[in-house]
Amino acid sequence: MAQHKKRIRRATLRGWWKNIPFLALPMGVLMSFAFLETSRLQNQYDKSDLTVYIGQLKKDIESLRANDRDLTRIEVMDSQASLLQLRDPDPNQVIPLSPMAVETGYAKVKTHQSQYRVATLPTRTVVLHVEYEDEFAQAGGIVPGGVAHGQEESN
């Protein structure tokens, strides 16, 4: 009797794996739909957060521009100039240029630039190792334990 039940049990479990593809396909579609829907909701939430953040930044920028307009008014600058001990320029300091002089100078710069080739190699930065004593000697000071720059050592 026990063997009869064992055979029946084996017969019922023998083809169970044949139904897996039919069950896995709908489950895969359902899981992918759920994943895409949650991603869409997350993106929508992030977008609303960023929209609020952009609005706050625009308000901050507008307040900074208003503050800049207030600070760059002539009246404010005139009142701050006396505190900073600034004075009006001398008449000889200000040299008005005519538009013709500006155009002539610009043309000279352009002709000067067109005479040279542009380097094809990138520029390189060279770092030199200079010790403290070398810098001090170049400045004309006395190197500790040495002689002044430009003087010969006496024995």
CORDA-V102647 format. One record per helix or strand of 3 or more residues. SS is the DSSP state (H for helix, E for strand). FROM is the first residue (numbers start at 1). LEN is the number of residues. If there is no record, write none. Layout:
SS	FROM	LEN
SS	FROM	LEN
This chain:
H	2	12
H	16	56
H	74	10
H	99	16
H	132	7
